[in-house]
Amino acid sequence: MDSDCLIKLTKAGLKEIVCNNFQITIPSLVMKETVEHNKDYPDSTIIADNIKKGIIKVKENPVSAKGEDAVFKLFQKHHFSSICSDDKKFIRMLRLFDVSYVTPAVLILLLYKDKKISRKKAFEFLERIKPYVSDDEYNIVKLYLTFGGKK
């Protein structure tokens, strides 16, 4: 998971349910960006607490890398199932290399599809994350929940 995604999930109050249902691993660079460099923000305290509890795993960067490159190199080294990001440039690169990825709103959809949350709860979570995701991401997940995913 990259920094932006982790922060957005935290701001929307969804990080706990995501971390409790998916294995979340971040490179040490993401930990530095979200915790050490942002100590004045409440999000950093919440993320730091999850790291201490082991809910979010931290792996050392495989090489000295910056930004999303650290996430990509960690993914390659440890063969995780997917990368979580909503950075458009990074996603274009992931598509080029045929790397599985999910966006923050899609995590809500996966929780719903895995029957971890109800459809009603999925809509509530989607509204909470709306201010932090693109209109396209929000609308696609909302369409699926409305028309494609009735359970």
N, CA, C and O of each residue as an XYZ file, in Angstrom:
604
protein
N       0.854     -1.173      0.000
C       0.000      0.000      0.000
C       0.898      1.233      0.000
O       1.916      1.276      0.690
N       0.505      2.231     -0.782
C       1.290      3.458     -0.797
C       0.758      4.443      0.248
O      -0.297      4.227      0.845
N       1.509      5.524      0.457
C       1.177      6.503      1.494
C      -0.180      7.143      1.273
O      -0.983      7.248      2.199
N      -0.434      7.567      0.054
C      -1.671      8.262     -0.259
C      -2.886      7.400      0.065
O      -3.855      7.879      0.655
N      -2.832      6.158     -0.315
C      -3.934      5.229     -0.064
C      -4.129      5.030      1.449
O      -5.256      5.064      1.945
N      -3.046      4.827      2.157
C      -3.109      4.609      3.600
C      -3.705      5.822      4.314
O      -4.521      5.674      5.224
N      -3.301      6.998      3.904
C      -3.815      8.226      4.518
C      -5.299      8.408      4.209
O      -6.072      8.780      5.092
N      -5.703      8.151      2.968
C      -7.107      8.303      2.589
C      -7.994      7.338      3.369
O      -9.066      7.723      3.836
N      -7.561      6.097      3.512
C      -8.342      5.126      4.282
C      -8.441      5.552      5.743
O      -9.480      5.373      6.379
N      -7.361      6.115      6.270
C      -7.359      6.575      7.658
C      -8.305      7.754      7.836
O      -9.108      7.766      8.768
N      -8.220      8.746      6.953
C      -9.087      9.927      7.043
C     -10.567      9.548      6.946
O     -11.417     10.149      7.602
N     -10.861      8.540      6.116
C     -12.257      8.116      5.941
C     -12.722      7.184      7.066
O     -13.890      6.797      7.111
N     -11.812      6.828      7.968
C     -12.175      5.939      9.066
C     -12.353      4.493      8.635
O     -13.076      3.736      9.283
N     -11.701      4.105      7.548
C     -11.864      2.754      7.005
C     -10.631      1.872      7.177
O     -10.667      0.682      6.868
N      -9.566      2.446      7.660
C      -8.321      1.686      7.752
C      -8.452      0.458      8.643
O      -7.912     -0.602      8.325
N      -9.159      0.594      9.747
C      -9.280     -0.531     10.674
C      -9.938     -1.747     10.017
O      -9.420     -2.861     10.106
N     -11.069     -1.532      9.364
C     -11.761     -2.667      8.750
C     -10.947     -3.242      7.598
O     -10.941     -4.454      7.382
N     -10.265     -2.378      6.862
C      -9.419     -2.864      5.770
C      -8.258     -3.689      6.339
O      -7.967     -4.783      5.855
N      -7.610     -3.160      7.356
C      -6.471     -3.867      7.956
C      -6.878     -5.171      8.638
O      -6.090     -6.114      8.707
N      -8.101     -5.218      9.139
C      -8.574     -6.441      9.788
C      -9.009     -7.516      8.801
O      -9.193     -8.672      9.184
N      -9.174     -7.144      7.534
C      -9.638     -8.110      6.537
C      -8.647     -8.383      5.415
O      -8.837     -9.317      4.636
N      -7.607     -7.591      5.324
C      -6.567     -7.793      4.323
C      -5.217     -7.669      4.994
O      -5.065     -6.924      5.963
N      -4.242     -8.389      4.490
C      -2.887     -8.235      5.005
C      -2.298     -6.984      4.362
O      -2.129     -6.932      3.144
N      -1.988     -5.988      5.169
C      -1.456     -4.726      4.667
C       0.026     -4.650      5.032
O       0.405     -4.750      6.198
N       0.839     -4.472      4.011
C       2.280     -4.328      4.196
C       2.714     -3.059      3.484
O       2.306     -2.789      2.354
N       3.539     -2.296      4.159
C       4.054     -1.068      3.570
C       5.578     -1.074      3.638
O       6.157     -1.660      4.553
N       6.226     -0.428      2.678
C       7.681     -0.283      2.792
C       8.015      0.728      3.882
O       7.186      1.572      4.222
N       9.213      0.648      4.424
C       9.615      1.564      5.491
C       9.521      3.019      5.032
O       9.280      3.905      5.851
N       9.705      3.275      3.752
C       9.564      4.633      3.233
C       8.145      5.157      3.444
O       7.969      6.322      3.800
N       7.139      4.324      3.234
C       5.746      4.732      3.453
C       5.520      5.009      4.934
O       4.805      5.947      5.286
N       6.118      4.206      5.798
C       6.000      4.464      7.237
C       6.601      5.837      7.563
O       6.010      6.611      8.316
N       7.764      6.133      7.001
C       8.389      7.436      7.260
C       7.519      8.574      6.749
O       7.367      9.592      7.426
N       6.943      8.410      5.556
C       6.087      9.455      4.978
C       4.816      9.669      5.781
O       4.381     10.807      5.957
N       4.215      8.593      6.269
C       2.913      8.705      6.926
C       3.010      8.921      8.435
O       2.091      9.474      9.038
N       4.103      8.495      9.048
C       4.219      8.591     10.509
C       5.279      9.608     10.928
O       4.975     10.586     11.611
N       6.506      9.371     10.520
C       7.602     10.203     11.018
C       7.590     11.623     10.463
O       7.893     12.564     11.197
N       7.252     11.802      9.200
C       7.280     13.133      8.594
C       5.994     13.915      8.824
O       5.918     15.090      8.463
N       4.999     13.297      9.409
C       3.702     13.955      9.609
C       3.224     13.836     11.055
O       2.037     13.618     11.298
N       4.120     13.973     11.997
C       3.786     13.769     13.409
C       2.718     14.719     13.937
O       2.081     14.430     14.950
N       2.517     15.837     13.270
C       1.534     16.817     13.740
C       0.108     16.469     13.322
O      -0.836     17.145     13.733
N      -0.059     15.434     12.518
C      -1.385     15.051     12.031
C      -1.922     13.862     12.808
O      -1.172     12.931     13.100
N      -3.225     13.871     13.155
C      -3.796     12.749     13.911
C      -3.683     11.417     13.168
O      -3.577     10.364     13.796
N      -3.707     11.459     11.825
C      -3.591     10.227     11.042
C      -2.301      9.486     11.357
O      -2.284      8.256     11.407
N      -1.223     10.227     11.569
C       0.070      9.589     11.814
C       0.058      8.784     13.106
O       0.667      7.717     13.177
N      -0.629      9.287     14.129
C      -0.721      8.572     15.405
C      -1.493      7.264     15.240
O      -1.104      6.231     15.786
N      -2.585      7.318     14.485
C      -3.408      6.125     14.249
C      -2.618      5.079     13.473
O      -2.649      3.894     13.806
N      -1.914      5.520     12.441
C      -1.110      4.585     11.633
C       0.020      4.002     12.474
O       0.281      2.801     12.412
N       0.690      4.836     13.256
C       1.783      4.361     14.120
C       1.277      3.313     15.104
O       1.956      2.317     15.351
N       0.098      3.529     15.662
C      -0.497      2.577     16.601
C      -0.757      1.229     15.906
O      -0.492      0.173     16.481
N      -1.269      1.268     14.685
C      -1.517      0.029     13.934
C      -0.220     -0.707     13.615
O      -0.190     -1.938     13.610
N       0.839      0.029     13.351
C       2.140     -0.595     13.086
C       2.641     -1.276     14.359
O       3.115     -2.411     14.313
N       2.536     -0.577     15.501
C       2.970     -1.155     16.777
C       2.208     -2.436     17.106
O       2.785     -3.388     17.630
N       0.912     -2.459     16.799
C       0.070     -3.626     17.079
C       0.264     -4.743     16.055
O      -0.235     -5.851     16.251
N       0.979     -4.465     14.973
C       1.201     -5.484     13.947
C       0.067     -5.603     12.949
O       0.053     -6.530     12.138
N      -0.887     -4.677     12.994
C      -2.002     -4.700     12.048
C      -1.525     -4.284     10.664
O      -2.015     -4.774      9.647
N      -0.557     -3.369     10.647
C       0.119     -2.978      9.411
C       1.559     -3.450      9.542
O       2.249     -3.107     10.502
N       2.003     -4.231      8.581
C       3.370     -4.743      8.586
C       4.274     -3.772      7.822
O       3.865     -3.184      6.821
N       5.489     -3.616      8.302
C       6.461     -2.757      7.639
C       7.641     -3.621      7.207
O       8.197     -4.383      7.998
N       8.006     -3.486      5.947
C       9.175     -4.189      5.404
C      10.178     -3.142      4.960
O       9.812     -2.083      4.450
N      11.434     -3.452      5.160
C      12.480     -2.533      4.700
C      12.424     -2.415      3.188
O      12.114     -3.376      2.484
N      12.731     -1.220      2.702
C      12.788     -1.030      1.256
C      13.860     -1.944      0.684
O      14.974     -1.977      1.208
N      13.558     -2.690     -0.380
C      14.544     -3.586     -0.985
C      15.779     -2.851     -1.495
O      16.888     -3.381     -1.440
N      15.590     -1.660     -1.980
C      16.692     -0.807     -2.439
C      16.315      0.617     -2.070
O      15.178      0.899     -1.694
N      17.284      1.503     -2.183
C      16.923      2.899     -1.914
C      16.008      3.359     -3.037
O      16.423      3.484     -4.190
N      14.781      3.604     -2.685
C      13.782      3.982     -3.674
C      12.957      5.124     -3.123
O      12.904      5.347     -1.913
N      12.316      5.842     -4.021
C      11.475      6.965     -3.620
C      10.053      6.727     -4.085
O       9.815      6.078     -5.103
N       9.102      7.267     -3.317
C       7.704      7.235     -3.718
C       7.171      5.850     -3.997
O       7.470      4.889     -3.289
N       6.366      5.771     -5.054
C       5.723      4.515     -5.419
C       6.728      3.456     -5.857
O       6.422      2.264     -5.849
N       7.920      3.887     -6.236
C       8.943      2.921     -6.641
C       9.261      1.957     -5.494
O       9.518      0.776     -5.729
N       9.245      2.456     -4.265
C       9.492      1.597     -3.105
C       8.388      0.550     -2.968
O       8.659     -0.609     -2.654
N       7.139      0.967     -3.207
C       6.006      0.042     -3.135
C       6.146     -1.030     -4.218
O       5.948     -2.216     -3.953
N       6.486     -0.610     -5.429
C       6.618     -1.543     -6.550
C       7.747     -2.542     -6.310
O       7.574     -3.738     -6.548
N       8.885     -2.071     -5.846
C      10.030     -2.976     -5.597
C       9.725     -3.950     -4.464
O      10.126     -5.112     -4.524
N       9.022     -3.489     -3.434
C       8.625     -4.382     -2.348
C       7.670     -5.449     -2.862
O       7.789     -6.621     -2.503
N       6.732     -5.047     -3.695
C       5.785     -5.978     -4.319
C       6.534     -7.044     -5.109
O       6.225     -8.230     -5.000
N       7.502     -6.635     -5.892
C       8.273     -7.587     -6.701
C       9.060     -8.556     -5.815
O       9.121     -9.752     -6.099
N       9.649     -8.046     -4.763
C      10.492     -8.879     -3.895
C       9.678     -9.918     -3.120
O      10.119    -11.056     -2.958
N       8.498     -9.535     -2.643
C       7.729    -10.417     -1.762
C       6.535    -11.088     -2.428
O       5.848    -11.885     -1.791
N       6.277    -10.787     -3.679
C       5.212    -11.447     -4.449
C       3.845    -11.348     -3.761
O       3.153    -12.352     -3.592
N       3.466    -10.131     -3.370
C       2.146     -9.910     -2.797
C       1.091    -10.075     -3.883
O       1.421    -10.092     -5.069
N      -0.165    -10.195     -3.495
C      -1.224    -10.416     -4.483
C      -1.553     -9.161     -5.274
O      -1.922     -9.257     -6.444
N      -1.429     -7.985     -4.668
C      -1.719     -6.755     -5.401
C      -1.131     -5.557     -4.667
O      -0.660     -5.658     -3.535
N      -1.176     -4.428     -5.349
C      -0.734     -3.148     -4.798
C      -1.971     -2.287     -4.622
O      -2.864     -2.295     -5.469
N      -2.025     -1.545     -3.529
C      -3.141     -0.623     -3.310
C      -2.637      0.805     -3.488
O      -1.773      1.282     -2.751
N      -3.205      1.468     -4.491
C      -2.849      2.847     -4.798
C      -3.964      3.467     -5.615
O      -4.757      2.763     -6.239
N      -4.017      4.784     -5.606
C      -4.916      5.451     -6.544
C      -4.193      6.559     -7.293
O      -4.820      7.462     -7.848
N      -2.870      6.482     -7.302
C      -2.048      7.422     -8.055
C      -2.123      7.057     -9.541
O      -1.669      5.988     -9.950
N      -2.700      7.953    -10.336
C      -2.957      7.649    -11.753
C      -1.690      7.279    -12.529
O      -1.704      6.333    -13.317
N      -0.620      8.002    -12.317
C       0.640      7.718    -13.023
C       1.169      6.343    -12.624
O       1.605      5.567    -13.475
N       1.130      6.051    -11.337
C       1.598      4.764    -10.831
C       0.737      3.630    -11.381
O       1.263      2.584    -11.762
N      -0.564      3.824    -11.426
C      -1.468      2.793    -11.952
C      -1.193      2.521    -13.431
O      -1.257      1.374    -13.873
N      -0.889      3.569    -14.196
C      -0.524      3.352    -15.615
C       0.694      2.442    -15.718
O       0.745      1.559    -16.574
N       1.670      2.659    -14.847
C       2.858      1.812    -14.845
C       2.508      0.378    -14.445
O       3.010     -0.574    -15.043
N       1.649      0.224    -13.437
C       1.252     -1.115    -13.000
C       0.543     -1.855    -14.127
O       0.766     -3.050    -14.324
N      -0.300     -1.162    -14.859
C      -0.978     -1.775    -16.009
C       0.032     -2.206    -17.061
O      -0.091     -3.284    -17.641
N       1.026     -1.369    -17.305
C       2.060     -1.677    -18.293
C       2.778     -2.980    -17.938
O       3.089     -3.782    -18.819
N       3.037     -3.187    -16.656
C       3.726     -4.392    -16.197
C       2.767     -5.507    -15.793
O       3.193     -6.528    -15.253
N       1.475     -5.316    -16.053
C       0.445     -6.302    -15.759
C       0.453     -6.715    -14.285
O       0.404     -7.898    -13.949
N       0.515     -5.696    -13.415
C       0.527     -5.913    -11.967
C      -0.875     -5.665    -11.431
O      -1.500     -4.652    -11.745
N      -1.357     -6.586    -10.629
C      -2.676     -6.452    -10.011
C      -2.657     -5.288     -9.016
O      -1.726     -5.145     -8.224
N      -3.693     -4.471     -9.073
C      -3.791     -3.345     -8.140
C      -5.249     -3.145     -7.738
O      -6.171     -3.563     -8.437
N      -5.427     -2.496     -6.593
C      -6.749     -2.082     -6.139
C      -6.646     -0.635     -5.677
O      -5.582     -0.164     -5.276
N      -7.771      0.051     -5.742
C      -7.843      1.429     -5.273
C      -8.600      1.448     -3.945
O      -9.241      0.457     -3.594
N      -8.539      2.545     -3.207
C      -9.216      2.579     -1.901
C     -10.710      2.221     -1.951
O     -11.182      1.451     -1.115
N     -11.449      2.765     -2.909
C     -12.881      2.463     -2.983
C     -13.129      1.009     -3.381
O     -14.116      0.405     -2.960
N     -12.245      0.460     -4.180
C     -12.399     -0.946     -4.577
C     -12.226     -1.867     -3.368
O     -12.804     -2.953     -3.339
N     -11.447     -1.456     -2.382
C     -11.331     -2.259     -1.160
C     -12.696     -2.416     -0.493
O     -13.001     -3.475      0.055
N     -13.511     -1.375     -0.537
C     -14.869     -1.452      0.007
C     -15.672     -2.487     -0.768
O     -16.388     -3.301     -0.185
N     -15.545     -2.446     -2.063
C     -16.239     -3.406     -2.918
C     -15.796     -4.840     -2.619
O     -16.625     -5.750     -2.581
N     -14.515     -5.041     -2.411
C     -14.009     -6.380     -2.081
C     -14.539     -6.854     -0.727
O     -14.870     -8.029     -0.565
N     -14.618     -5.951      0.233
C     -15.195     -6.320      1.533
C     -16.641     -6.765      1.367
O     -17.079     -7.731      1.992
N     -17.371     -6.062      0.529
C     -18.766     -6.415      0.263
C     -18.866     -7.758     -0.461
O     -19.654     -8.621     -0.075
N     -18.067     -7.926     -1.506
C     -18.117     -9.167     -2.281
C     -17.704    -10.378     -1.441
O     -18.203    -11.483     -1.658
N     -16.795    -10.173     -0.483
C     -16.362    -11.256      0.408
C     -17.299    -11.440      1.599
O     -17.023    -12.224      2.507
N     -18.418    -10.702      1.580
C     -19.437    -10.770      2.624
C     -18.910    -10.388      4.008
O     -19.362    -10.912      5.026
N     -17.960     -9.477      4.025
C     -17.429     -8.954      5.284
C     -18.261     -7.768      5.771
O     -18.283     -7.452      6.961
N     -18.955     -7.108      4.814
C     -19.845     -6.001      5.148
C     -21.114     -6.119      4.303
O     -21.115     -6.736      3.238
N     -22.165     -5.528      4.788
C     -23.434     -5.534      4.052
C     -23.387     -4.504      2.922
O     -22.502     -3.650      2.868
N     -24.350     -4.612      2.040
C     -24.467     -3.642      0.954
C     -24.700     -2.242      1.527
O     -24.120     -1.266      1.051
N     -25.545     -2.151      2.541
C     -25.822     -0.872      3.183
C     -24.541     -0.270      3.771
O     -24.280      0.923      3.621
N     -23.758     -1.100      4.432
C     -22.501     -0.639      5.026
C     -21.515     -0.226      3.935
O     -20.774      0.743      4.104
N     -21.501     -0.955      2.821
C     -20.625     -0.608      1.707
C     -20.953      0.791      1.183
O     -20.049      1.576      0.895
N     -22.244      1.101      1.060
C     -22.649      2.443      0.631
C     -22.215      3.502      1.655
O     -21.761      4.583      1.282
N     -22.358      3.183      2.937
C     -21.932      4.125      3.982
C     -20.430      4.387      3.886
O     -19.987      5.534      3.949
N     -19.651      3.313      3.732
C     -18.197      3.455      3.613
C     -17.818      4.228      2.353
O     -16.891      5.038      2.372
N     -18.528      3.980      1.273
C     -18.251      4.669      0.016
C     -18.470      6.176      0.174
O     -17.701      6.975     -0.360
N     -19.502      6.558      0.896
C     -19.758      7.989      1.131
C     -18.665      8.604      2.006
O     -18.300      9.766      1.830
N     -18.148      7.820      2.944
C     -17.084      8.327      3.814
C     -15.792      8.557      3.059
O     -15.033      9.467      3.393
N     -15.529      7.739      2.036
C     -14.271      7.887      1.303
C     -14.408      8.815      0.093
O     -13.408      9.190     -0.519
N     -15.622      9.176     -0.245
C     -15.887     10.009     -1.435
C     -15.013     11.262     -1.520
O     -14.495     11.550     -2.598
N     -14.825     12.021     -0.433
C     -14.020     13.246     -0.560
C     -12.551     12.986     -0.914
O     -11.839     13.909     -1.308
N     -12.103     11.760     -0.778
C     -10.680     11.457     -0.935
C     -10.337     10.706     -2.218
O      -9.160     10.493     -2.508
N     -11.336     10.306     -2.983
C     -11.088      9.538     -4.205
C     -11.639     10.287     -5.415
O     -12.427     11.223     -5.281
N     -11.214      9.861     -6.579
C     -11.686     10.518     -7.802
C     -13.170     10.227     -8.023
O     -13.712      9.246     -7.514
N     -13.804     11.094     -8.783
C     -15.208     10.883     -9.126
C     -15.385      9.576     -9.889
O     -16.362      8.858     -9.672
N     -14.448      9.262    -10.778
C     -14.529      8.016    -11.548
C     -14.513      6.794    -10.625
O     -15.334      5.888    -10.768
N     -13.582      6.780     -9.689
C     -13.476      5.648     -8.765
C     -14.757      5.518     -7.937
O     -15.298      4.423     -7.784
N     -15.222      6.620     -7.418
C     -16.444      6.630     -6.616
C     -17.633      6.120     -7.439
O     -18.370      5.243     -6.990
N     -17.815      6.665     -8.632
C     -18.974      6.324     -9.459
C     -18.962      4.870     -9.926
O     -20.016      4.237     -9.989
N     -17.813      4.346    -10.247
C     -17.730      2.949    -10.694
C     -18.142      2.006     -9.569
O     -18.924      1.079     -9.781
N     -17.615      2.249     -8.379
C     -17.966      1.385     -7.240
C     -19.443      1.560     -6.892
O     -20.122      0.582     -6.579
N     -19.938      2.771     -6.942
C     -21.358      3.016     -6.641
C     -22.257      2.304     -7.654
O     -23.269      1.717     -7.271
N     -21.901      2.348     -8.934
C     -22.680      1.644     -9.961
C     -22.702      0.152     -9.700
O     -23.748     -0.488     -9.809
N     -21.554     -0.403     -9.357
C     -21.512     -1.838     -9.077
C     -22.412     -2.187     -7.888
O     -23.188     -3.141     -7.940
N     -22.294     -1.397     -6.819
C     -23.116     -1.669     -5.632
C     -24.602     -1.496     -5.927
O     -25.435     -2.202     -5.357
N     -24.934     -0.571     -6.806
C     -26.335     -0.298     -7.125
C     -26.931     -1.337     -8.056
O     -28.041     -1.816     -7.825
N     -26.206     -1.687     -9.103
C     -26.779     -2.532    -10.143
C     -26.149     -3.910    -10.300
O     -26.827     -4.855    -10.703
N     -24.871     -4.037     -9.990
C     -24.190     -5.288    -10.283
C     -23.958     -6.191     -9.110
O     -23.603     -7.357     -9.282
N     -24.150     -5.684     -7.934
C     -23.757     -6.473     -6.791
C     -24.833     -6.685     -5.761
O     -24.542     -6.693     -4.565
N     -26.052     -6.856     -6.178
C     -27.131     -7.032     -5.197
C     -27.043     -8.414     -4.570
O     -26.996     -9.438     -5.252
N     -27.022     -8.399     -3.230
C     -26.946     -9.660     -2.488
C     -27.881     -9.588     -1.311
O     -27.980    -10.544     -0.543
